[in-house]
Amino acid sequence: MGNFLDGKVVAVTGAGRGIGRAVALACAAEGAKVVVNDYGVSIEGGAPTSEIAEAAVKEIVAAGGEAVAVADDVSTMAGGQRIVDTAVERFGRLDGVVCVAGILRERMLFNMTEEEWDPVVATHLKGTFTVFRAASAVMRRQRSGTLIGFTSGNHQGSVAQANYASAKGGIISLVRSAALGLHKYGVTANCVAPVARTRMSANVPMELKEIGEPEDVAALVVYLLSERARAEKITGQVYTIAGPKIAVWAQPRELRAGYADGAWTPDKIADFLPGTVGTDPMPLLAQLEAMAQAAAAQQRPNA
Ligand SMILES: NC(=O)c1ccc[n+]([C@@H]2O[C@H](COP(=O)([O-])OP(=O)(O)OC[C@H]3O[C@@H](n4cnc5c(N)ncnc54)[C@H](O)[C@@H]3O)[C@@H](O)[C@H]2O)c1
Protein backbone atom coordinates (compact mmCIF):
# COMPACT_ATOMS: atom_id res chain seq x y z
CA MET A 1 0.00 0.00 0.00
CA GLY A 2 1.13 3.51 -0.81
CA ASN A 3 0.01 6.74 0.80
CA PHE A 4 -0.78 8.94 -2.19
CA LEU A 5 -4.39 9.38 -1.00
CA ASP A 6 -3.96 8.98 2.77
CA GLY A 7 -6.96 10.31 4.68
CA LYS A 8 -9.00 11.01 1.56
CA VAL A 9 -12.52 9.81 0.78
CA VAL A 10 -13.23 8.95 -2.86
CA ALA A 11 -16.42 7.78 -4.62
CA VAL A 12 -16.08 5.85 -7.87
CA THR A 13 -19.01 5.02 -10.18
CA GLY A 14 -18.95 1.93 -12.39
CA ALA A 15 -16.44 0.60 -9.84
CA GLY A 16 -17.43 -3.06 -10.02
CA ARG A 17 -15.79 -3.89 -13.33
CA GLY A 18 -13.10 -2.82 -15.78
CA ILE A 19 -11.51 0.59 -15.31
CA GLY A 20 -13.75 1.67 -12.41
CA ARG A 21 -12.83 -1.44 -10.42
CA ALA A 22 -9.11 -0.81 -11.00
CA VAL A 23 -9.56 2.83 -9.93
CA ALA A 24 -11.41 1.84 -6.74
CA LEU A 25 -8.77 -0.78 -5.83
CA ALA A 26 -5.90 1.62 -6.52
CA CYS A 27 -7.51 4.43 -4.47
CA ALA A 28 -7.95 2.06 -1.53
CA ALA A 29 -4.38 0.76 -1.88
CA GLU A 30 -3.15 4.38 -1.72
CA GLY A 31 -4.97 4.98 1.56
CA ALA A 32 -8.38 6.35 0.50
CA LYS A 33 -11.71 5.23 1.93
CA VAL A 34 -13.82 4.33 -1.08
CA VAL A 35 -17.50 4.39 -2.01
CA VAL A 36 -17.89 1.69 -4.67
CA ASN A 37 -20.86 2.42 -6.90
CA ASP A 38 -21.98 -0.04 -9.57
CA TYR A 39 -25.47 -0.78 -10.86
CA GLY A 40 -24.15 -4.18 -12.00
CA VAL A 41 -25.58 -4.12 -15.52
CA SER A 42 -24.83 -5.77 -18.86
CA ILE A 43 -22.85 -3.81 -21.43
CA GLU A 44 -26.17 -2.51 -22.86
CA GLY A 45 -27.39 -1.49 -19.39
CA GLY A 46 -29.79 -4.36 -18.54
CA ALA A 47 -30.23 -6.92 -15.70
CA PRO A 48 -28.92 -4.93 -12.70
CA THR A 49 -27.43 -6.75 -9.70
CA SER A 50 -25.85 -5.49 -6.49
CA GLU A 51 -23.35 -8.39 -6.46
CA ILE A 52 -20.90 -6.55 -8.73
CA ALA A 53 -20.42 -3.59 -6.35
CA GLU A 54 -20.34 -5.88 -3.31
CA ALA A 55 -17.63 -8.09 -4.88
CA ALA A 56 -15.34 -5.08 -5.40
CA VAL A 57 -15.87 -3.99 -1.79
CA LYS A 58 -14.95 -7.50 -0.60
CA GLU A 59 -11.74 -7.35 -2.65
CA ILE A 60 -10.79 -3.98 -1.13
CA VAL A 61 -11.53 -5.13 2.42
CA ALA A 62 -9.62 -8.40 1.87
CA ALA A 63 -6.59 -6.32 0.83
CA GLY A 64 -6.83 -4.33 4.08
CA GLY A 65 -8.71 -1.29 2.73
CA GLU A 66 -11.99 0.42 3.67
CA ALA A 67 -14.95 0.55 1.28
CA VAL A 68 -18.74 0.60 1.11
CA ALA A 69 -21.01 -0.48 -1.76
CA VAL A 70 -23.80 1.57 -3.35
CA ALA A 71 -25.58 -0.36 -6.12
CA ASP A 72 -27.66 2.58 -7.39
CA ASP A 73 -28.20 3.75 -10.97
CA VAL A 74 -26.11 6.92 -11.57
CA SER A 75 -28.56 8.21 -14.15
CA THR A 76 -31.03 9.13 -11.37
CA MET A 77 -30.69 12.20 -9.14
CA ALA A 78 -31.42 9.98 -6.11
CA GLY A 79 -28.60 7.62 -7.14
CA GLY A 80 -26.04 10.43 -7.46
CA GLN A 81 -27.14 11.90 -4.13
CA ARG A 82 -26.97 8.50 -2.36
CA ILE A 83 -23.37 7.95 -3.52
CA VAL A 84 -22.33 11.31 -2.06
CA ASP A 85 -24.44 10.98 1.11
CA THR A 86 -22.93 7.53 1.75
CA ALA A 87 -19.41 9.00 1.61
CA VAL A 88 -20.27 11.77 4.06
CA GLU A 89 -22.32 9.57 6.43
CA ARG A 90 -19.83 6.68 6.53
CA PHE A 91 -16.51 8.50 6.22
CA GLY A 92 -17.25 12.12 7.22
CA ARG A 93 -16.15 13.94 4.04
CA LEU A 94 -15.69 13.64 0.27
CA ASP A 95 -12.41 14.55 -1.44
CA GLY A 96 -12.88 13.06 -4.89
CA VAL A 97 -15.48 11.61 -7.23
CA VAL A 98 -14.59 9.59 -10.31
CA CYS A 99 -17.46 9.02 -12.78
CA VAL A 100 -16.58 5.92 -14.77
CA ALA A 101 -19.98 4.18 -15.23
CA GLY A 102 -20.98 3.60 -18.82
CA ILE A 103 -22.94 1.48 -21.30
CA LEU A 104 -23.03 1.04 -25.07
CA ARG A 105 -25.93 0.74 -27.55
CA GLU A 106 -24.43 0.90 -31.01
CA ARG A 107 -26.44 1.71 -34.12
CA MET A 108 -25.99 3.80 -37.24
CA LEU A 109 -27.57 7.25 -36.79
CA PHE A 110 -30.27 6.61 -39.42
CA ASN A 111 -31.45 3.51 -37.50
CA MET A 112 -30.94 4.71 -33.92
CA THR A 113 -34.05 4.59 -31.72
CA GLU A 114 -34.97 6.71 -28.71
CA GLU A 115 -34.37 3.56 -26.56
CA GLU A 116 -30.80 3.44 -27.88
CA TRP A 117 -30.15 7.18 -27.50
CA ASP A 118 -31.66 8.07 -24.11
CA PRO A 119 -30.11 5.46 -21.76
CA VAL A 120 -26.61 5.96 -23.20
CA VAL A 121 -26.75 9.74 -22.78
CA ALA A 122 -28.42 9.31 -19.37
CA THR A 123 -25.78 6.90 -18.03
CA HIS A 124 -22.72 8.79 -19.25
CA LEU A 125 -23.66 12.48 -19.29
CA LYS A 126 -26.49 12.73 -16.76
CA GLY A 127 -24.73 10.07 -14.66
CA THR A 128 -21.73 12.40 -14.40
CA PHE A 129 -23.98 15.40 -13.66
CA THR A 130 -25.92 13.66 -10.84
CA VAL A 131 -22.71 12.82 -8.98
CA PHE A 132 -20.91 16.12 -9.75
CA ARG A 133 -24.05 18.04 -8.65
CA ALA A 134 -24.26 16.36 -5.24
CA ALA A 135 -20.46 16.23 -4.73
CA SER A 136 -19.83 19.85 -5.67
CA ALA A 137 -22.23 21.05 -2.95
CA VAL A 138 -20.16 19.17 -0.33
CA MET A 139 -16.82 20.23 -1.84
CA ARG A 140 -17.88 23.89 -2.01
CA ARG A 141 -18.51 23.78 1.76
CA GLN A 142 -15.19 21.95 2.34
CA ARG A 143 -13.38 24.42 0.04
CA SER A 144 -11.59 21.50 -1.59
CA GLY A 145 -12.22 18.49 -3.78
CA THR A 146 -11.56 16.88 -7.14
CA LEU A 147 -14.09 15.88 -9.80
CA ILE A 148 -13.07 13.44 -12.53
CA GLY A 149 -15.20 12.63 -15.59
CA PHE A 150 -14.61 9.88 -18.14
CA THR A 151 -14.69 10.76 -21.81
CA SER A 152 -13.35 8.90 -24.87
CA GLY A 153 -11.30 9.67 -27.98
CA ASN A 154 -14.69 9.07 -29.63
CA HIS A 155 -15.88 12.49 -28.45
CA GLN A 156 -14.41 13.53 -31.83
CA GLY A 157 -17.20 11.53 -33.48
CA SER A 158 -18.01 7.90 -34.11
CA VAL A 159 -19.50 6.04 -37.09
CA ALA A 160 -22.02 3.90 -35.18
CA GLN A 161 -22.08 5.53 -31.73
CA ALA A 162 -23.60 9.01 -32.16
CA ASN A 163 -25.26 8.58 -28.75
CA TYR A 164 -22.00 7.64 -26.98
CA ALA A 165 -19.88 10.26 -28.79
CA SER A 166 -22.43 13.00 -27.97
CA ALA A 167 -22.47 12.03 -24.31
CA LYS A 168 -18.65 11.92 -24.18
CA GLY A 169 -18.40 15.37 -25.80
CA GLY A 170 -20.94 16.64 -23.29
CA ILE A 171 -18.88 15.28 -20.39
CA ILE A 172 -15.88 17.37 -21.51
CA SER A 173 -18.04 20.52 -21.53
CA LEU A 174 -19.49 19.56 -18.13
CA VAL A 175 -15.97 19.06 -16.70
CA ARG A 176 -14.77 22.41 -18.10
CA SER A 177 -17.88 24.12 -16.69
CA ALA A 178 -17.18 22.54 -13.30
CA ALA A 179 -13.52 23.67 -13.49
CA LEU A 180 -14.67 27.25 -14.16
CA GLY A 181 -17.59 27.35 -11.73
CA LEU A 182 -15.80 25.74 -8.78
CA HIS A 183 -12.33 27.28 -9.21
CA LYS A 184 -12.89 29.87 -6.49
CA TYR A 185 -13.89 27.15 -4.02
CA GLY A 186 -10.64 25.19 -4.44
CA VAL A 187 -12.30 22.38 -6.41
CA THR A 188 -10.61 20.98 -9.53
CA ALA A 189 -12.26 19.09 -12.42
CA ASN A 190 -10.54 17.00 -15.08
CA CYS A 191 -11.42 14.39 -17.67
CA VAL A 192 -9.79 11.10 -18.61
CA ALA A 193 -10.02 9.49 -22.08
CA PRO A 194 -8.78 5.93 -21.47
CA VAL A 195 -7.89 3.09 -23.79
CA ALA A 196 -7.75 -0.15 -21.79
CA ARG A 197 -8.61 -3.83 -22.16
CA THR A 198 -12.12 -4.33 -20.73
CA ARG A 199 -15.39 -5.89 -21.92
CA MET A 200 -16.24 -2.48 -23.42
CA SER A 201 -13.06 -2.13 -25.51
CA ALA A 202 -13.48 -5.77 -26.64
CA ASN A 203 -16.62 -4.45 -28.39
CA VAL A 204 -14.67 -2.05 -30.68
CA PRO A 205 -14.87 -3.38 -34.26
CA MET A 206 -11.31 -2.33 -35.22
CA GLU A 207 -7.90 -3.15 -33.75
CA LEU A 208 -6.77 -0.52 -31.22
CA LYS A 209 -3.09 0.27 -31.90
CA GLU A 210 -2.46 1.95 -28.54
CA ILE A 211 -4.08 0.14 -25.60
CA GLY A 212 -3.17 -0.65 -22.01
CA GLU A 213 -4.67 -2.14 -18.85
CA PRO A 214 -7.25 -0.66 -16.45
CA GLU A 215 -4.42 -0.37 -13.86
CA ASP A 216 -2.61 2.15 -16.13
CA VAL A 217 -5.72 4.34 -16.11
CA ALA A 218 -6.04 3.94 -12.33
CA ALA A 219 -2.50 5.31 -11.83
CA LEU A 220 -3.45 8.54 -13.67
CA VAL A 221 -6.69 8.89 -11.69
CA VAL A 222 -4.86 8.42 -8.37
CA TYR A 223 -2.41 11.14 -9.39
CA LEU A 224 -5.21 13.54 -10.43
CA LEU A 225 -6.94 12.97 -7.06
CA SER A 226 -3.74 13.58 -5.10
CA GLU A 227 -2.28 16.68 -3.46
CA ARG A 228 0.59 16.44 -5.98
CA ALA A 229 -1.83 17.24 -8.84
CA ARG A 230 -3.72 19.82 -6.79
CA ALA A 231 -0.42 21.60 -6.03
CA GLU A 232 0.18 21.86 -9.79
CA LYS A 233 -3.31 23.47 -10.12
CA ILE A 234 -4.33 20.95 -12.78
CA THR A 235 -7.94 21.68 -13.75
CA GLY A 236 -10.09 21.80 -16.89
CA GLN A 237 -7.84 19.24 -18.62
CA VAL A 238 -8.52 16.17 -20.75
CA TYR A 239 -5.88 13.42 -20.61
CA THR A 240 -5.65 10.29 -22.72
CA ILE A 241 -3.95 7.29 -21.15
CA ALA A 242 -3.28 4.21 -23.28
CA GLY A 243 -0.70 1.83 -21.80
CA PRO A 244 2.63 3.67 -21.73
CA LYS A 245 1.22 6.84 -23.39
CA ILE A 246 -0.18 9.89 -21.60
CA ALA A 247 -1.38 12.81 -23.76
CA VAL A 248 -3.13 16.11 -23.08
CA TRP A 249 -5.87 17.32 -25.44
CA ALA A 250 -5.96 20.89 -26.76
CA GLN A 251 -8.47 23.38 -25.44
CA PRO A 252 -11.03 24.16 -28.15
CA ARG A 253 -10.29 27.52 -29.74
CA GLU A 254 -10.93 29.45 -32.93
CA LEU A 255 -8.38 28.49 -35.56
CA ARG A 256 -8.65 31.28 -38.13
CA ALA A 257 -10.97 34.25 -38.50
CA GLY A 258 -11.91 36.63 -41.27
CA TYR A 259 -13.89 39.87 -41.18
CA ALA A 260 -16.45 41.25 -43.63
CA ASP A 261 -16.34 44.73 -44.99
CA GLY A 262 -20.01 45.49 -44.11
CA ALA A 263 -22.62 42.74 -43.64
CA TRP A 264 -22.02 39.17 -44.76
CA THR A 265 -24.20 37.74 -47.55
CA PRO A 266 -24.18 34.06 -48.65
CA ASP A 267 -22.52 35.18 -51.89
CA LYS A 268 -19.75 37.12 -50.09
CA ILE A 269 -19.16 34.12 -47.81
CA ALA A 270 -18.99 31.76 -50.83
CA ASP A 271 -16.27 33.96 -52.37
CA PHE A 272 -14.36 34.56 -49.13
CA LEU A 273 -14.52 31.46 -46.90
CA PRO A 274 -12.88 28.61 -48.93
CA GLY A 275 -9.49 30.28 -49.47
CA THR A 276 -9.24 32.13 -46.14
CA VAL A 277 -11.03 30.80 -43.07
CA GLY A 278 -11.30 27.41 -44.79
CA THR A 279 -11.79 24.18 -42.82
CA ASP A 280 -9.98 22.11 -40.20
CA PRO A 281 -10.04 18.56 -41.64
CA MET A 282 -11.33 15.76 -39.39
CA PRO A 283 -8.49 13.31 -38.57
CA LEU A 284 -11.02 10.49 -38.09
CA LEU A 285 -12.54 11.11 -41.53
CA ALA A 286 -9.09 10.88 -43.12
CA GLN A 287 -8.52 7.60 -41.21
CA LEU A 288 -11.88 6.26 -42.44
CA GLU A 289 -11.07 7.15 -46.05
CA ALA A 290 -7.64 5.48 -45.79
CA MET A 291 -9.28 2.31 -44.41
CA ALA A 292 -11.85 2.30 -47.24
CA GLN A 293 -9.07 2.71 -49.82
CA ALA A 294 -7.04 -0.13 -48.28
CA ALA A 295 -10.12 -2.39 -48.28
CA ALA A 296 -10.88 -1.52 -51.94
CA ALA A 297 -7.23 -2.23 -52.93
CA GLN A 298 -7.43 -5.66 -51.25
CA GLN A 299 -10.61 -6.53 -53.17
CA ARG A 300 -9.18 -5.47 -56.57
CA PRO A 301 -8.18 -8.54 -58.61
CA ASN A 302 -4.42 -8.77 -59.33
CA ALA A 303 -3.61 -7.29 -62.74
N1 LIG B 1 -12.19 0.54 -22.09
C1 LIG B 1 -11.82 1.50 -22.93
O1 LIG B 1 -10.86 1.35 -23.72
C2 LIG B 1 -12.55 2.82 -22.92
C3 LIG B 1 -12.30 3.73 -23.97
C4 LIG B 1 -12.90 4.97 -23.94
C5 LIG B 1 -13.75 5.31 -22.87
N2 LIG B 1 -14.00 4.39 -21.88
C6 LIG B 1 -14.90 4.78 -20.81
O2 LIG B 1 -14.37 4.32 -19.57
C7 LIG B 1 -15.46 3.99 -18.69
C8 LIG B 1 -15.29 2.57 -18.15
O3 LIG B 1 -15.34 1.66 -19.22
P1 LIG B 1 -14.98 0.10 -19.06
O4 LIG B 1 -14.32 -0.26 -20.33
O5 LIG B 1 -14.33 -0.15 -17.76
O6 LIG B 1 -16.49 -0.51 -19.07
P2 LIG B 1 -17.11 -1.79 -18.30
O7 LIG B 1 -18.32 -2.15 -19.09
O8 LIG B 1 -16.08 -2.82 -18.03
O9 LIG B 1 -17.57 -1.17 -16.89
C9 LIG B 1 -18.59 -0.22 -16.78
C10 LIG B 1 -19.27 -0.41 -15.44
O10 LIG B 1 -20.29 0.61 -15.30
C11 LIG B 1 -21.40 0.04 -14.65
N3 LIG B 1 -22.63 0.81 -14.95
C12 LIG B 1 -23.27 0.87 -16.13
N4 LIG B 1 -24.38 1.65 -16.03
C13 LIG B 1 -24.41 2.10 -14.75
C14 LIG B 1 -25.29 2.95 -14.03
N5 LIG B 1 -26.38 3.48 -14.61
N6 LIG B 1 -25.01 3.23 -12.73
C15 LIG B 1 -23.91 2.70 -12.13
N7 LIG B 1 -23.06 1.86 -12.76
C16 LIG B 1 -23.29 1.57 -14.04
C17 LIG B 1 -21.47 -1.37 -15.21
O11 LIG B 1 -22.23 -2.25 -14.37
C18 LIG B 1 -20.00 -1.76 -15.30
O12 LIG B 1 -19.57 -2.47 -14.17
C19 LIG B 1 -16.74 4.20 -19.49
O13 LIG B 1 -17.27 5.49 -19.21
C20 LIG B 1 -16.28 4.13 -20.92
O14 LIG B 1 -17.13 4.82 -21.80
C21 LIG B 1 -13.43 3.14 -21.91
The ligand as a Tripos MOL2 file, in Angstrom:
@<TRIPOS>MOLECULE
LIG
   44    48     1     0     0
SMALL
NO_CHARGES

@<TRIPOS>ATOM
      1 N1        -12.1940    0.5380  -22.0950 N.am      1 LIG1
      2 C1        -11.8170    1.5020  -22.9340 C.2       1 LIG1
      3 O1        -10.8630    1.3460  -23.7190 O.2       1 LIG1
      4 C2        -12.5460    2.8160  -22.9250 C.ar      1 LIG1
      5 C3        -12.3000    3.7320  -23.9720 C.ar      1 LIG1
      6 C4        -12.9000    4.9710  -23.9390 C.ar      1 LIG1
      7 C5        -13.7520    5.3080  -22.8720 C.ar      1 LIG1
      8 N2        -14.0050    4.3900  -21.8830 N.ar      1 LIG1
      9 C6        -14.9010    4.7780  -20.8140 C.3       1 LIG1
     10 O2        -14.3730    4.3230  -19.5650 O.3       1 LIG1
     11 C7        -15.4600    3.9890  -18.6880 C.3       1 LIG1
     12 C8        -15.2850    2.5680  -18.1500 C.3       1 LIG1
     13 O3        -15.3380    1.6570  -19.2160 O.3       1 LIG1
     14 P1        -14.9820    0.0970  -19.0560 P.3       1 LIG1
     15 O4        -14.3220   -0.2620  -20.3260 O.co2     1 LIG1
     16 O5        -14.3290   -0.1490  -17.7620 O.co2     1 LIG1
     17 O6        -16.4870   -0.5140  -19.0690 O.3       1 LIG1
     18 P2        -17.1130   -1.7900  -18.3010 P.3       1 LIG1
     19 O7        -18.3200   -2.1520  -19.0890 O.co2     1 LIG1
     20 O8        -16.0840   -2.8170  -18.0300 O.co2     1 LIG1
     21 O9        -17.5690   -1.1670  -16.8870 O.3       1 LIG1
     22 C9        -18.5900   -0.2200  -16.7760 C.3       1 LIG1
     23 C10       -19.2740   -0.4140  -15.4380 C.3       1 LIG1
     24 O10       -20.2930    0.6130  -15.3030 O.3       1 LIG1
     25 C11       -21.4030    0.0370  -14.6470 C.3       1 LIG1
     26 N3        -22.6270    0.8150  -14.9450 N.ar      1 LIG1
     27 C12       -23.2740    0.8740  -16.1290 C.ar      1 LIG1
     28 N4        -24.3790    1.6450  -16.0290 N.ar      1 LIG1
     29 C13       -24.4090    2.0970  -14.7470 C.ar      1 LIG1
     30 C14       -25.2930    2.9480  -14.0260 C.ar      1 LIG1
     31 N5        -26.3750    3.4770  -14.6050 N.pl3     1 LIG1
     32 N6        -25.0130    3.2290  -12.7290 N.ar      1 LIG1
     33 C15       -23.9060    2.7010  -12.1330 C.ar      1 LIG1
     34 N7        -23.0590    1.8610  -12.7570 N.ar      1 LIG1
     35 C16       -23.2920    1.5740  -14.0410 C.ar      1 LIG1
     36 C17       -21.4710   -1.3750  -15.2110 C.3       1 LIG1
     37 O11       -22.2340   -2.2480  -14.3720 O.3       1 LIG1
     38 C18       -20.0000   -1.7570  -15.3040 C.3       1 LIG1
     39 O12       -19.5680   -2.4680  -14.1660 O.3       1 LIG1
     40 C19       -16.7430    4.2040  -19.4880 C.3       1 LIG1
     41 O13       -17.2700    5.4940  -19.2120 O.3       1 LIG1
     42 C20       -16.2770    4.1330  -20.9170 C.3       1 LIG1
     43 O14       -17.1260    4.8230  -21.7980 O.3       1 LIG1
     44 C21       -13.4290    3.1450  -21.9070 C.ar      1 LIG1
@<TRIPOS>BOND
     1     1     2 1
     2     2     3 2
     3     2     4 1
     4     4     5 ar
     5     4    44 ar
     6     5     6 ar
     7     6     7 ar
     8     7     8 ar
     9     8     9 1
    10     8    44 ar
    11     9    10 1
    12     9    42 1
    13    10    11 1
    14    11    12 1
    15    11    40 1
    16    12    13 1
    17    13    14 1
    18    14    15 2
    19    14    16 1
    20    14    17 1
    21    17    18 1
    22    18    19 2
    23    18    20 1
    24    18    21 1
    25    21    22 1
    26    22    23 1
    27    23    24 1
    28    23    38 1
    29    24    25 1
    30    25    26 1
    31    25    36 1
    32    26    27 ar
    33    26    35 ar
    34    27    28 ar
    35    28    29 ar
    36    29    30 ar
    37    29    35 ar
    38    30    31 1
    39    30    32 ar
    40    32    33 ar
    41    33    34 ar
    42    34    35 ar
    43    36    37 1
    44    36    38 1
    45    38    39 1
    46    40    41 1
    47    40    42 1
    48    42    43 1
@<TRIPOS>SUBSTRUCTURE
     1 LIG1         1 GROUP 0 **** ****
